Amino acid sequence: MRGRAPDGALVSPVEVTAATVQRGDIIQLGGQACRVRDLFQLPQGAKQLVFESGELLAGLDPES
């Protein structure tokens, strides 16, 4: 997938891990683009992501 985000930014696919994900990142889950609003450190390097929609992704493993 290459193209432009709604704000005009150029987008291209990259692998995201718990070590690299940041607030504001847009990640695709199940074919739906989700912007990371906040994130929290969990035990053993995992992270919990909070998306702008209010949905959560818990336990993003440090190696996935």
PDB file with SEQRES, HELIX, SHEET and CRYST1 records, atoms N, CA, C and O in Angstrom:
SEQRES   1 A   64  MET ARG GLY ARG ALA PRO ASP GLY ALA LEU VAL SER PRO          
SEQRES   2 A   64  VAL GLU VAL THR ALA ALA THR VAL GLN ARG GLY ASP ILE          
SEQRES   3 A   64  ILE GLN LEU GLY GLY GLN ALA CYS ARG VAL ARG ASP LEU          
SEQRES   4 A   64  PHE GLN LEU PRO GLN GLY ALA LYS GLN LEU VAL PHE GLU          
SEQRES   5 A   64  SER GLY GLU LEU LEU ALA GLY LEU ASP PRO GLU SER              
HELIX    1 AA1 PRO A   43  GLY A   45  5                                   3    
SHEET    1 AA1 2 GLY A   3  ARG A   4  0                                        
SHEET    2 AA1 2 LEU A  10  VAL A  11 -1                                        
SHEET    1 AA2 4 ILE A  26  LEU A  29  0                                        
SHEET    2 AA2 4 GLN A  32  GLN A  41 -1                                        
SHEET    3 AA2 4 LYS A  47  PHE A  51 -1                                        
SHEET    4 AA2 4 LEU A  56  LEU A  60 -1                                        
CRYST1    1.000    1.000    1.000  90.00  90.00  90.00 P 1           1          
ATOM      1  N   MET A   1       0.841  -1.178   0.000  1.00  0.00           N  
ATOM      2  CA  MET A   1       0.000   0.000   0.000  1.00  0.00           C  
ATOM      3  C   MET A   1       0.882   1.236   0.000  1.00  0.00           C  
ATOM      4  O   MET A   1       1.658   1.453   0.931  1.00  0.00           O  
ATOM      5  N   ARG A   2       0.767   2.016  -1.006  1.00  0.00           N  
ATOM      6  CA  ARG A   2       1.411   3.323  -1.055  1.00  0.00           C  
ATOM      7  C   ARG A   2       0.345   4.318  -1.463  1.00  0.00           C  
ATOM      8  O   ARG A   2      -0.531   4.015  -2.273  1.00  0.00           O  
ATOM      9  N   GLY A   3       0.427   5.480  -0.905  1.00  0.00           N  
ATOM     10  CA  GLY A   3      -0.555   6.491  -1.220  1.00  0.00           C  
ATOM     11  C   GLY A   3      -0.416   7.678  -0.303  1.00  0.00           C  
ATOM     12  O   GLY A   3       0.673   7.961   0.197  1.00  0.00           O  
ATOM     13  N   ARG A   4      -1.505   8.371  -0.081  1.00  0.00           N  
ATOM     14  CA  ARG A   4      -1.488   9.554   0.782  1.00  0.00           C  
ATOM     15  C   ARG A   4      -2.526   9.398   1.888  1.00  0.00           C  
ATOM     16  O   ARG A   4      -3.632   8.907   1.663  1.00  0.00           O  
ATOM     17  N   ALA A   5      -2.143   9.824   3.082  1.00  0.00           N  
ATOM     18  CA  ALA A   5      -3.056   9.839   4.226  1.00  0.00           C  
ATOM     19  C   ALA A   5      -4.003  11.019   4.057  1.00  0.00           C  
ATOM     20  O   ALA A   5      -3.741  11.904   3.242  1.00  0.00           O  
ATOM     21  N   PRO A   6      -5.114  11.050   4.821  1.00  0.00           N  
ATOM     22  CA  PRO A   6      -6.060  12.164   4.697  1.00  0.00           C  
ATOM     23  C   PRO A   6      -5.423  13.536   4.894  1.00  0.00           C  
ATOM     24  O   PRO A   6      -5.899  14.515   4.319  1.00  0.00           O  
ATOM     25  N   ASP A   7      -4.363  13.635   5.687  1.00  0.00           N  
ATOM     26  CA  ASP A   7      -3.708  14.927   5.894  1.00  0.00           C  
ATOM     27  C   ASP A   7      -2.667  15.228   4.816  1.00  0.00           C  
ATOM     28  O   ASP A   7      -1.971  16.241   4.890  1.00  0.00           O  
ATOM     29  N   GLY A   8      -2.559  14.351   3.815  1.00  0.00           N  
ATOM     30  CA  GLY A   8      -1.659  14.577   2.698  1.00  0.00           C  
ATOM     31  C   GLY A   8      -0.290  13.954   2.848  1.00  0.00           C  
ATOM     32  O   GLY A   8       0.522  14.022   1.925  1.00  0.00           O  
ATOM     33  N   ALA A   9      -0.011  13.345   4.000  1.00  0.00           N  
ATOM     34  CA  ALA A   9       1.295  12.719   4.206  1.00  0.00           C  
ATOM     35  C   ALA A   9       1.427  11.483   3.322  1.00  0.00           C  
ATOM     36  O   ALA A   9       0.454  10.771   3.072  1.00  0.00           O  
ATOM     37  N   LEU A  10       2.633  11.248   2.862  1.00  0.00           N  
ATOM     38  CA  LEU A  10       2.911  10.063   2.070  1.00  0.00           C  
ATOM     39  C   LEU A  10       2.946   8.854   2.994  1.00  0.00           C  
ATOM     40  O   LEU A  10       3.569   8.906   4.054  1.00  0.00           O  
ATOM     41  N   VAL A  11       2.285   7.767   2.605  1.00  0.00           N  
ATOM     42  CA  VAL A  11       2.260   6.561   3.433  1.00  0.00           C  
ATOM     43  C   VAL A  11       2.845   5.384   2.668  1.00  0.00           C  
ATOM     44  O   VAL A  11       2.716   5.283   1.448  1.00  0.00           O  
ATOM     45  N   SER A  12       3.487   4.502   3.412  1.00  0.00           N  
ATOM     46  CA  SER A  12       3.977   3.251   2.853  1.00  0.00           C  
ATOM     47  C   SER A  12       4.057   2.243   3.995  1.00  0.00           C  
ATOM     48  O   SER A  12       4.196   2.626   5.156  1.00  0.00           O  
ATOM     49  N   PRO A  13       3.969   0.955   3.666  1.00  0.00           N  
ATOM     50  CA  PRO A  13       3.958  -0.060   4.721  1.00  0.00           C  
ATOM     51  C   PRO A  13       5.335  -0.227   5.376  1.00  0.00           C  
ATOM     52  O   PRO A  13       6.363  -0.266   4.701  1.00  0.00           O  
ATOM     53  N   VAL A  14       5.321  -0.322   6.694  1.00  0.00           N  
ATOM     54  CA  VAL A  14       6.519  -0.635   7.470  1.00  0.00           C  
ATOM     55  C   VAL A  14       6.099  -1.567   8.599  1.00  0.00           C  
ATOM     56  O   VAL A  14       4.935  -1.568   9.001  1.00  0.00           O  
ATOM     57  N   GLU A  15       7.021  -2.347   9.105  1.00  0.00           N  
ATOM     58  CA  GLU A  15       6.723  -3.231  10.219  1.00  0.00           C  
ATOM     59  C   GLU A  15       6.784  -2.434  11.516  1.00  0.00           C  
ATOM     60  O   GLU A  15       7.731  -1.682  11.748  1.00  0.00           O  
ATOM     61  N   VAL A  16       5.770  -2.602  12.358  1.00  0.00           N  
ATOM     62  CA  VAL A  16       5.701  -1.899  13.634  1.00  0.00           C  
ATOM     63  C   VAL A  16       5.828  -2.919  14.750  1.00  0.00           C  
ATOM     64  O   VAL A  16       5.171  -3.960  14.734  1.00  0.00           O  
ATOM     65  N   THR A  17       6.679  -2.611  15.718  1.00  0.00           N  
ATOM     66  CA  THR A  17       6.826  -3.459  16.899  1.00  0.00           C  
ATOM     67  C   THR A  17       6.590  -2.610  18.140  1.00  0.00           C  
ATOM     68  O   THR A  17       6.478  -1.388  18.046  1.00  0.00           O  
ATOM     69  N   ALA A  18       6.514  -3.252  19.300  1.00  0.00           N  
ATOM     70  CA  ALA A  18       6.354  -2.516  20.552  1.00  0.00           C  
ATOM     71  C   ALA A  18       7.520  -1.547  20.759  1.00  0.00           C  
ATOM     72  O   ALA A  18       7.355  -0.505  21.394  1.00  0.00           O  
ATOM     73  N   ALA A  19       8.683  -1.883  20.234  1.00  0.00           N  
ATOM     74  CA  ALA A  19       9.854  -1.024  20.387  1.00  0.00           C  
ATOM     75  C   ALA A  19       9.802   0.207  19.487  1.00  0.00           C  
ATOM     76  O   ALA A  19      10.450   1.211  19.782  1.00  0.00           O  
ATOM     77  N   THR A  20       9.035   0.142  18.383  1.00  0.00           N  
ATOM     78  CA  THR A  20       9.069   1.237  17.413  1.00  0.00           C  
ATOM     79  C   THR A  20       7.787   2.047  17.326  1.00  0.00           C  
ATOM     80  O   THR A  20       7.811   3.154  16.787  1.00  0.00           O  
ATOM     81  N   VAL A  21       6.668   1.544  17.832  1.00  0.00           N  
ATOM     82  CA  VAL A  21       5.395   2.260  17.709  1.00  0.00           C  
ATOM     83  C   VAL A  21       5.429   3.542  18.531  1.00  0.00           C  
ATOM     84  O   VAL A  21       5.992   3.575  19.625  1.00  0.00           O  
ATOM     85  N   GLN A  22       4.808   4.620  17.983  1.00  0.00           N  
ATOM     86  CA  GLN A  22       4.786   5.927  18.639  1.00  0.00           C  
ATOM     87  C   GLN A  22       3.397   6.523  18.554  1.00  0.00           C  
ATOM     88  O   GLN A  22       2.586   6.125  17.718  1.00  0.00           O  
ATOM     89  N   ARG A  23       3.130   7.487  19.432  1.00  0.00           N  
ATOM     90  CA  ARG A  23       1.870   8.235  19.351  1.00  0.00           C  
ATOM     91  C   ARG A  23       1.781   8.886  17.975  1.00  0.00           C  
ATOM     92  O   ARG A  23       2.769   9.406  17.457  1.00  0.00           O  
ATOM     93  N   GLY A  24       0.598   8.851  17.397  1.00  0.00           N  
ATOM     94  CA  GLY A  24       0.396   9.456  16.083  1.00  0.00           C  
ATOM     95  C   GLY A  24       0.586   8.505  14.924  1.00  0.00           C  
ATOM     96  O   GLY A  24       0.166   8.805  13.807  1.00  0.00           O  
ATOM     97  N   ASP A  25       1.212   7.361  15.165  1.00  0.00           N  
ATOM     98  CA  ASP A  25       1.376   6.367  14.096  1.00  0.00           C  
ATOM     99  C   ASP A  25       0.011   5.878  13.640  1.00  0.00           C  
ATOM    100  O   ASP A  25      -0.915   5.756  14.442  1.00  0.00           O  
ATOM    101  N   ILE A  26      -0.106   5.602  12.370  1.00  0.00           N  
ATOM    102  CA  ILE A  26      -1.325   5.003  11.820  1.00  0.00           C  
ATOM    103  C   ILE A  26      -0.962   3.581  11.432  1.00  0.00           C  
ATOM    104  O   ILE A  26      -0.109   3.356  10.574  1.00  0.00           O  
ATOM    105  N   ILE A  27      -1.623   2.620  12.077  1.00  0.00           N  
ATOM    106  CA  ILE A  27      -1.353   1.224  11.768  1.00  0.00           C  
ATOM    107  C   ILE A  27      -2.620   0.577  11.242  1.00  0.00           C  
ATOM    108  O   ILE A  27      -3.727   0.979  11.599  1.00  0.00           O  
ATOM    109  N   GLN A  28      -2.456  -0.411  10.404  1.00  0.00           N  
ATOM    110  CA  GLN A  28      -3.587  -1.090   9.793  1.00  0.00           C  
ATOM    111  C   GLN A  28      -3.840  -2.403  10.525  1.00  0.00           C  
ATOM    112  O   GLN A  28      -2.956  -3.254  10.620  1.00  0.00           O  
ATOM    113  N   LEU A  29      -5.053  -2.556  11.037  1.00  0.00           N  
ATOM    114  CA  LEU A  29      -5.477  -3.763  11.748  1.00  0.00           C  
ATOM    115  C   LEU A  29      -6.734  -4.290  11.084  1.00  0.00           C  
ATOM    116  O   LEU A  29      -7.751  -3.599  11.032  1.00  0.00           O  
ATOM    117  N   GLY A  30      -6.667  -5.493  10.586  1.00  0.00           N  
ATOM    118  CA  GLY A  30      -7.845  -6.082   9.954  1.00  0.00           C  
ATOM    119  C   GLY A  30      -8.377  -5.255   8.802  1.00  0.00           C  
ATOM    120  O   GLY A  30      -9.585  -5.216   8.570  1.00  0.00           O  
ATOM    121  N   GLY A  31      -7.489  -4.595   8.079  1.00  0.00           N  
ATOM    122  CA  GLY A  31      -7.893  -3.793   6.933  1.00  0.00           C  
ATOM    123  C   GLY A  31      -8.351  -2.391   7.278  1.00  0.00           C  
ATOM    124  O   GLY A  31      -8.718  -1.627   6.385  1.00  0.00           O  
ATOM    125  N   GLN A  32      -8.339  -2.033   8.565  1.00  0.00           N  
ATOM    126  CA  GLN A  32      -8.790  -0.700   8.995  1.00  0.00           C  
ATOM    127  C   GLN A  32      -7.608   0.100   9.531  1.00  0.00           C  
ATOM    128  O   GLN A  32      -6.828  -0.407  10.337  1.00  0.00           O  
ATOM    129  N   ALA A  33      -7.475   1.345   9.086  1.00  0.00           N  
ATOM    130  CA  ALA A  33      -6.406   2.216   9.558  1.00  0.00           C  
ATOM    131  C   ALA A  33      -6.776   2.784  10.924  1.00  0.00           C  
ATOM    132  O   ALA A  33      -7.876   3.306  11.107  1.00  0.00           O  
ATOM    133  N   CYS A  34      -5.855   2.682  11.883  1.00  0.00           N  
ATOM    134  CA  CYS A  34      -6.097   3.139  13.255  1.00  0.00           C  
ATOM    135  C   CYS A  34      -4.929   4.021  13.687  1.00  0.00           C  
ATOM    136  O   CYS A  34      -3.770   3.618  13.587  1.00  0.00           O  
ATOM    137  N   ARG A  35      -5.241   5.241  14.172  1.00  0.00           N  
ATOM    138  CA  ARG A  35      -4.194   6.148  14.648  1.00  0.00           C  
ATOM    139  C   ARG A  35      -3.984   5.943  16.147  1.00  0.00           C  
ATOM    140  O   ARG A  35      -4.944   5.914  16.916  1.00  0.00           O  
ATOM    141  N   VAL A  36      -2.725   5.803  16.554  1.00  0.00           N  
ATOM    142  CA  VAL A  36      -2.375   5.595  17.958  1.00  0.00           C  
ATOM    143  C   VAL A  36      -2.493   6.930  18.697  1.00  0.00           C  
ATOM    144  O   VAL A  36      -1.787   7.889  18.383  1.00  0.00           O  
ATOM    145  N   ARG A  37      -3.398   6.979  19.688  1.00  0.00           N  
ATOM    146  CA  ARG A  37      -3.585   8.185  20.495  1.00  0.00           C  
ATOM    147  C   ARG A  37      -2.672   8.176  21.712  1.00  0.00           C  
ATOM    148  O   ARG A  37      -2.131   9.215  22.091  1.00  0.00           O  
ATOM    149  N   ASP A  38      -2.498   7.007  22.329  1.00  0.00           N  
ATOM    150  CA  ASP A  38      -1.675   6.889  23.525  1.00  0.00           C  
ATOM    151  C   ASP A  38      -1.157   5.465  23.629  1.00  0.00           C  
ATOM    152  O   ASP A  38      -1.693   4.561  22.988  1.00  0.00           O  
ATOM    153  N   LEU A  39      -0.138   5.261  24.417  1.00  0.00           N  
ATOM    154  CA  LEU A  39       0.376   3.915  24.640  1.00  0.00           C  
ATOM    155  C   LEU A  39       0.954   3.825  26.034  1.00  0.00           C  
ATOM    156  O   LEU A  39       1.427   4.811  26.600  1.00  0.00           O  
ATOM    157  N   PHE A  40       0.906   2.604  26.581  1.00  0.00           N  
ATOM    158  CA  PHE A  40       1.353   2.354  27.942  1.00  0.00           C  
ATOM    159  C   PHE A  40       2.293   1.160  27.955  1.00  0.00           C  
ATOM    160  O   PHE A  40       2.072   0.166  27.263  1.00  0.00           O  
ATOM    161  N   GLN A  41       3.343   1.274  28.754  1.00  0.00           N  
ATOM    162  CA  GLN A  41       4.297   0.183  28.913  1.00  0.00           C  
ATOM    163  C   GLN A  41       3.692  -0.900  29.793  1.00  0.00           C  
ATOM    164  O   GLN A  41       3.147  -0.599  30.855  1.00  0.00           O  
ATOM    165  N   LEU A  42       3.779  -2.145  29.372  1.00  0.00           N  
ATOM    166  CA  LEU A  42       3.319  -3.297  30.134  1.00  0.00           C  
ATOM    167  C   LEU A  42       4.536  -4.138  30.522  1.00  0.00           C  
ATOM    168  O   LEU A  42       5.638  -3.892  30.030  1.00  0.00           O  
ATOM    169  N   PRO A  43       4.347  -5.130  31.401  1.00  0.00           N  
ATOM    170  CA  PRO A  43       5.482  -5.961  31.807  1.00  0.00           C  
ATOM    171  C   PRO A  43       6.187  -6.633  30.616  1.00  0.00           C  
ATOM    172  O   PRO A  43       5.562  -6.946  29.602  1.00  0.00           O  
ATOM    173  N   GLN A  44       7.477  -6.841  30.765  1.00  0.00           N  
ATOM    174  CA  GLN A  44       8.331  -7.543  29.811  1.00  0.00           C  
ATOM    175  C   GLN A  44       8.377  -6.896  28.436  1.00  0.00           C  
ATOM    176  O   GLN A  44       8.521  -7.586  27.427  1.00  0.00           O  
ATOM    177  N   GLY A  45       8.255  -5.574  28.392  1.00  0.00           N  
ATOM    178  CA  GLY A  45       8.425  -4.847  27.147  1.00  0.00           C  
ATOM    179  C   GLY A  45       7.207  -4.721  26.261  1.00  0.00           C  
ATOM    180  O   GLY A  45       7.264  -4.061  25.224  1.00  0.00           O  
ATOM    181  N   ALA A  46       6.101  -5.343  26.651  1.00  0.00           N  
ATOM    182  CA  ALA A  46       4.874  -5.236  25.849  1.00  0.00           C  
ATOM    183  C   ALA A  46       4.268  -3.841  26.015  1.00  0.00           C  
ATOM    184  O   ALA A  46       4.618  -3.115  26.946  1.00  0.00           O  
ATOM    185  N   LYS A  47       3.371  -3.473  25.124  1.00  0.00           N  
ATOM    186  CA  LYS A  47       2.688  -2.180  25.209  1.00  0.00           C  
ATOM    187  C   LYS A  47       1.197  -2.351  24.949  1.00  0.00           C  
ATOM    188  O   LYS A  47       0.766  -3.264  24.245  1.00  0.00           O  
ATOM    189  N   GLN A  48       0.427  -1.450  25.537  1.00  0.00           N  
ATOM    190  CA  GLN A  48      -1.008  -1.363  25.261  1.00  0.00           C  
ATOM    191  C   GLN A  48      -1.218  -0.089  24.464  1.00  0.00           C  
ATOM    192  O   GLN A  48      -0.779   0.987  24.870  1.00  0.00           O  
ATOM    193  N   LEU A  49      -1.895  -0.215  23.322  1.00  0.00           N  
ATOM    194  CA  LEU A  49      -2.161   0.943  22.471  1.00  0.00           C  
ATOM    195  C   LEU A  49      -3.592   1.401  22.653  1.00  0.00           C  
ATOM    196  O   LEU A  49      -4.506   0.588  22.788  1.00  0.00           O  
ATOM    197  N   VAL A  50      -3.780   2.721  22.655  1.00  0.00           N  
ATOM    198  CA  VAL A  50      -5.111   3.316  22.668  1.00  0.00           C  
ATOM    199  C   VAL A  50      -5.253   4.083  21.361  1.00  0.00           C  
ATOM    200  O   VAL A  50      -4.431   4.945  21.050  1.00  0.00           O  
ATOM    201  N   PHE A  51      -6.291   3.771  20.600  1.00  0.00           N  
ATOM    202  CA  PHE A  51      -6.500   4.412  19.309  1.00  0.00           C  
ATOM    203  C   PHE A  51      -7.436   5.605  19.440  1.00  0.00           C  
ATOM    204  O   PHE A  51      -8.153   5.715  20.434  1.00  0.00           O  
ATOM    205  N   GLU A  52      -7.443   6.497  18.459  1.00  0.00           N  
ATOM    206  CA  GLU A  52      -8.316   7.667  18.480  1.00  0.00           C  
ATOM    207  C   GLU A  52      -9.780   7.282  18.608  1.00  0.00           C  
ATOM    208  O   GLU A  52     -10.579   8.060  19.129  1.00  0.00           O  
ATOM    209  N   SER A  53     -10.145   6.092  18.140  1.00  0.00           N  
ATOM    210  CA  SER A  53     -11.523   5.612  18.224  1.00  0.00           C  
ATOM    211  C   SER A  53     -11.897   5.225  19.653  1.00  0.00           C  
ATOM    212  O   SER A  53     -13.073   5.017  19.953  1.00  0.00           O  
ATOM    213  N   GLY A  54     -10.885   5.127  20.548  1.00  0.00           N  
ATOM    214  CA  GLY A  54     -11.119   4.684  21.914  1.00  0.00           C  
ATOM    215  C   GLY A  54     -10.864   3.196  22.109  1.00  0.00           C  
ATOM    216  O   GLY A  54     -10.842   2.714  23.242  1.00  0.00           O  
ATOM    217  N   GLU A  55     -10.672   2.470  21.021  1.00  0.00           N  
ATOM    218  CA  GLU A  55     -10.410   1.033  21.117  1.00  0.00           C  
ATOM    219  C   GLU A  55      -8.998   0.794  21.652  1.00  0.00           C  
ATOM    220  O   GLU A  55      -8.112   1.638  21.510  1.00  0.00           O  
ATOM    221  N   LEU A  56      -8.810  -0.372  22.267  1.00  0.00           N  
ATOM    222  CA  LEU A  56      -7.528  -0.749  22.841  1.00  0.00           C  
ATOM    223  C   LEU A  56      -6.956  -1.959  22.129  1.00  0.00           C  
ATOM    224  O   LEU A  56      -7.694  -2.830  21.669  1.00  0.00           O  
ATOM    225  N   LEU A  57      -5.638  -2.005  22.041  1.00  0.00           N  
ATOM    226  CA  LEU A  57      -4.930  -3.212  21.629  1.00  0.00           C  
ATOM    227  C   LEU A  57      -3.967  -3.488  22.770  1.00  0.00           C  
ATOM    228  O   LEU A  57      -2.993  -2.759  22.957  1.00  0.00           O  
ATOM    229  N   ALA A  58      -4.236  -4.532  23.528  1.00  0.00           N  
ATOM    230  CA  ALA A  58      -3.431  -4.825  24.717  1.00  0.00           C  
ATOM    231  C   ALA A  58      -2.406  -5.891  24.407  1.00  0.00           C  
ATOM    232  O   ALA A  58      -2.679  -6.849  23.684  1.00  0.00           O  
ATOM    233  N   GLY A  59      -1.221  -5.711  24.964  1.00  0.00           N  
ATOM    234  CA  GLY A  59      -0.207  -6.737  24.905  1.00  0.00           C  
ATOM    235  C   GLY A  59       0.556  -6.805  23.598  1.00  0.00           C  
ATOM    236  O   GLY A  59       0.938  -7.894  23.171  1.00  0.00           O  
ATOM    237  N   LEU A  60       0.793  -5.653  22.937  1.00  0.00           N  
ATOM    238  CA  LEU A  60       1.647  -5.678  21.750  1.00  0.00           C  
ATOM    239  C   LEU A  60       3.012  -6.145  22.208  1.00  0.00           C  
ATOM    240  O   LEU A  60       3.720  -5.441  22.927  1.00  0.00           O  
ATOM    241  N   ASP A  61       3.368  -7.340  21.781  1.00  0.00           N  
ATOM    242  CA  ASP A  61       4.581  -8.022  22.214  1.00  0.00           C  
ATOM    243  C   ASP A  61       5.812  -7.287  21.703  1.00  0.00           C  
ATOM    244  O   ASP A  61       5.787  -6.765  20.588  1.00  0.00           O  
ATOM    245  N   PRO A  62       6.886  -7.229  22.482  1.00  0.00           N  
ATOM    246  CA  PRO A  62       8.078  -6.512  22.028  1.00  0.00           C  
ATOM    247  C   PRO A  62       8.660  -7.066  20.736  1.00  0.00           C  
ATOM    248  O   PRO A  62       9.388  -6.357  20.041  1.00  0.00           O  
ATOM    249  N   GLU A  63       8.361  -8.304  20.401  1.00  0.00           N  
ATOM    250  CA  GLU A  63       8.914  -8.899  19.186  1.00  0.00           C  
ATOM    251  C   GLU A  63       7.883  -9.042  18.076  1.00  0.00           C  
ATOM    252  O   GLU A  63       8.136  -9.712  17.075  1.00  0.00           O  
ATOM    253  N   SER A  64       6.716  -8.414  18.247  1.00  0.00           N  
ATOM    254  CA  SER A  64       5.695  -8.489  17.185  1.00  0.00           C  
ATOM    255  C   SER A  64       5.057  -7.160  16.957  1.00  0.00           C  
ATOM    256  O   SER A  64       4.179  -7.035  16.104  1.00  0.00           O  
TER     257      SER A  64                                                      
END                                                                             
